[in-house]
Amino acid sequence: MFSVIAITIGCLGLYGLTTFAATQRTKEIGIRKTIGASIFDIVKLLSKNFFILAIMASFTAFPLAWYFMNIWLQHFAYHININWEIFLIAGLSSTLIAMITISYQAIKAALINPIKSLKTE
């Protein structure tokens, strides 16, 4: 239950950060759409930085988690070895959740009429 709450709070923070980034780049998105960029190009533009951050966070967290889990598990009489598959599944699922959260806002920003974003100045 607490994991679901933590993931939800993390997704809300990521959604807010993506909304802020899309708002900051409204004019850039409008100009790119006017020039002829597709929705996929704009989604890729907004998602690339967050995807790189998610991958970097995973590569930072995996060795630390493995080290501390090994220390903690060795205090038990019957302990297991932690396989790399667990980290692969955790990394893929966290990246997938992050990309779903980011892509919603990125698609929403890509579908905005470019005239509205360029008209404000």
HULINUR-V458987 format. One record per backbone hydrogen bond with DSSP energy under -1.0 kcal/mol. NH is the residue of the N-H (numbers start at 1). CO is the residue of the C=O. If there is no record, write none. Layout:
nh->(NH:NH)
co->(CO:CO)
//
This chain:
nh->(5:6:7:8:9:10:11:12:13:14:15:16:17:18:19:20:21:22:23:24:25:26:29:30:31:32:33:34:35:36:37:42:43:44:45:46:47:48:51:52:53:54:55:56:57:58:59:60:61:62:65:66:67:68:69:70:71:72:73:74:75:76:88:89:90:91:92:93:94:95:96:97:98:99:100:101:102:103:104:105:106:107:108:109:110:111:117:118:119)
co->(1:2:3:4:5:6:7:8:9:10:11:12:13:14:15:16:17:18:19:20:21:23:25:26:27:28:29:30:31:32:32:38:39:40:41:42:43:44:47:48:49:50:51:52:53:54:55:56:57:58:61:62:63:64:65:66:67:68:69:70:72:73:84:85:86:87:88:89:90:91:92:93:94:95:96:97:98:99:100:101:102:103:104:105:106:107:113:114:115)
//
